[in-house]
Amino acid sequence: MSGELLAGDGADGPVPGDPNRAPAVRDMFARIAPGYDRANKFMSMGIDRAWRRIAIRALGDRARGDILDLCAGTMDFTAALAPTAKSIVALDFCAPMLEAGMAKIPAGANVRTVCADARELPLAGASFDAVVIGFGIRNVPEPERALAEARRVLRPGGVLVVVDFFRPTTLAQRFFAGTYNRVVLPIVGGLVTGDASAYRYLAGSMAAWYDREGFEGACTAAGFARVTGRELFPPVASLVVARVEG
Ligand SMILES: C[S@@+](CC[C@H](N)C(=O)[O-])C[C@H]1O[C@@H](n2cnc3c(N)ncnc32)[C@H](O)[C@@H]1O
């Protein structure tokens, strides 16, 4: 992972790449939680929903099992999986993000929310068939610890599916990511939530992060097997799928 630190917005905002940024990241998400879904809708024009559908297809029949939605945020993955999954734990260390998503969960769905850090899961080993992480692990300092925890809680034969923005490497990725990061994220995110600095952090966090191949290597180092990745369209986000042998 690139250890590069980028300029933040001052002492109170998180700095991408800072290994001690977790409390500032949590406070930032707590601040933008009420407007997060609205901003997301404008910024992604619904494309994130298509990306999540692709990720859910990658789960195969594990989508009907016990699922952990890690860094669940406002629970878009949880809501999409709730009608078919046996059970879902939606885990995030920012309670206001989980609260902002509660209304999306259908009545009667077997969903439990847990407020905890992805680096130290208060969950039993080998208790899930699938772990999904949507646009979250990039914000976790020591993401290798979160990957090791995801590996620990998965059963043999389980699958980890990650959708995220990785550090761009190709020309096309640089073009799309550059436009998105410099224009769409801070301007639209700032206008809708009134917090442009948070969206500048999110943009900067992509540059101080793994490229997709590096992240696949981190999954392998965490004990996952058959790790594969691919670019989604438009080439801003990518999908990484990693399996537990068994
Ligand atoms: C961009 S939102 C993710 C939203 C959601 N997963 C989705 O698919 O849209 C990132 C989330 O990661 C959470 N997060 C960041 N660092 C975390 C950590 N160390 N442990 C748990 N959650 C964390 C934040 O609180 C935030 O809600």
The ligand as an ORCA input file, in Angstrom:
! r2SCAN-3c Opt
* xyz 0 1
  C     -18.537      4.816      2.192
  S     -19.295      4.127      3.568
  C     -19.773      2.523      3.031
  C     -21.179      2.346      2.646
  C     -21.713      1.011      2.272
  N     -20.924     -0.123      2.625
  C     -22.045      0.996      0.788
  O     -22.000     -0.072      0.172
  O     -22.377      2.048      0.259
  C     -17.887      3.594      4.509
  C     -18.249      3.092      5.892
  O     -17.105      2.444      6.456
  C     -17.172      2.658      7.864
  N     -15.854      2.407      8.447
  C     -14.712      3.063      8.178
  N     -13.717      2.573      8.925
  C     -14.252      1.575      9.683
  C     -13.718      0.694     10.663
  N     -12.436      0.738     11.030
  N     -14.552     -0.215     11.217
  C     -15.873     -0.250     10.871
  N     -16.427      0.572      9.961
  C     -15.623      1.471      9.379
  C     -17.626      4.115      7.978
  O     -18.159      4.395      9.240
  C     -18.644      4.204      6.843
  O     -19.961      3.998      7.295
*
